[in-house]
Amino acid sequence: MSIINFDDVCFTYAHTEEPALDRINLSVTQGEFFAVMGENGAGKTTLCKLINGIIPHFSGGRLTGKVTVGGCDTGSSSVAELSFKAGIVLDDPDAQLFTSSVRHEAAFGPENMCLPREEIEERVKFALAAAGLDGFEDRLPSTLSGGEKQRLSIAAALAMKSGILVLDEPLSRLDPEGAARVMSVLNDIKIKYGITVVMASHNSGLIAEYADRVCILKNGRIAALERAENIFLNLKLLEENGIKPPEDKNNENFQNIFPEYPSSSGNPVINIKNFCFRYSNGAVIENINLEIYDNDFISLMGSNGCGKTTLLKNITGLLRPSSGDIFIHGKNTRELSVGGISEEIGFVMQNPDTQLFTDTVFNEAAFALKNMLVETHQGKRRRLSKSEIKQRVEDALAAVNLRSADAFPFALSRSDRTKTVIACVLAMGTRIILFDEVDVGNDYKSSLEIMNTAKNLHSKGYTIIFVTHNIPLARDYAHRLVIMDRSGIVFDGKREAESHSI
């Protein structure tokens, strides 16, 4: 029996001409695991939000055709009404988290259903355990890592025990173990409770393992809709739609590619000694000792919440060590301002939108340069001239292959927004660049574009450190692999042979 139906559905966002979804006809059977795949911009998120009624009720735009969920027409049913039928997990967990503790976040939905206290407590316990968050009940959601926040969003949806669970890229921020656990839980509740799961994802390996059917979208239309095994046997179809074929499961042995430990030759450009950082909630990252050398190409890995982003923020001065020291070119960061560090190290964050705020790509790359001081031959400091700024910006944009200097940054694709941030860093003249999970939210092709940009910069002498949970990216791009947990560096190895892009 079908529980979700799209009948000749077209949707166009306000202020755009091209439809995000065009003539979509499909049905999802009760108890089915239905996956939606395709490149960024293909319409996956739009399809997910139509099931829950967020589109069109909160988005604006023009909807034609009909979407029915559990017999309800989403166009004439409120989002509140539809939430009892379909829970949704968005790709950005920060957009869904707003309470004062992990427990309250998971309890919020059931509380609004006016359920008895005992049932609410049972649902919260079940949901947090299923998402791997038991023991986190009293944590403030804002103190969680990106992956932990994603798991909390999933827990909040599970606590509703809706008949339909819609998930938009729920695995993108999770480490491999966490992603596998979430998929196993979803599969278990699907089997046990007959829940229908609709998931948009780029993770072809887990989708191939768990999905019943796969719908591939391209430019808002259905490019293919078949059983999962048929989809993943069609390599031409996958290539045409920017989907990476499932990886061999032997990826867990990829550390064997990095058998040789780095030798301590020369002076490190970054030297981390006995680093410790204490969070306000009492959590600690400690005993981090790491030397990073000129022209290193490092993949920094570790489970969600182990402190990877925290370490990067300490290196760049956005946070300060509780104890221990970080040296950049021999200078202790305790004696350097954030501005001074930014002239030595560039930081490209996981979400490029947090670093963009001007009206054009050119102005983004030029912004910091207008206040930058450079040293003259006489040892004095001066501001850059307009011609120098222009030349720096043009060189930076060319280095990342961005030709649209006058474009509005937020009108660009996610990968081009990330490239804009990289250009801002390059324009500053830094030779060390930190990338924090820049593959998150990007499709296969876009992730390769960004990593090939990083590879090209490395070939020109830049030092690159990139945080990722993506084993193929670490395997195929990094020259050195560093794995950490909260108690120290647990693996550090490198290979001599030059890596090749995927």
ABEGO torsion letter per residue (X at the ends): XBABBBBGBBBBBBGBABBABBGBBBBBBBGBBBBBBEBBGAGAAAAAAAAAGAOAAAAEEBBBEBBBBGGBBAAABBAAAAAAABBBBBABAAAABABABAAAAAAAAAAAAGBBAAAAAAAAAAAAAAAGABGAAABBAAABBAAAAAAAAAAAAAAAGBABBBBBGAAAABBAAAAAAAAAAAAAAAAAAGBBBBBBBABAAAAAAABABBBBBBGGBBABBBBAAAAAABAAAAAAAGBBBBBBAAAAAAAAABABBBBBBEBBABBBBGBBBBBAAGBBBBGBBBBBBBGBBBBBBEBBGAGAAAAAAAAAGABBBABEBBBBGGBBAAABBAAAAAAABBBBBABAAAABABABAAAAAAAAAAABBBBBAAGBBBBBBAAAAAAAAAAAAAAAGBABAABBAAABBAAAAAAAAAAAAAAAGBABBBBBGAABGBBAAAAAAAAAAAAAAAAAGBBBBBBBABAAAAAAABABBBBBBAAEBABBBBBABBBBBX
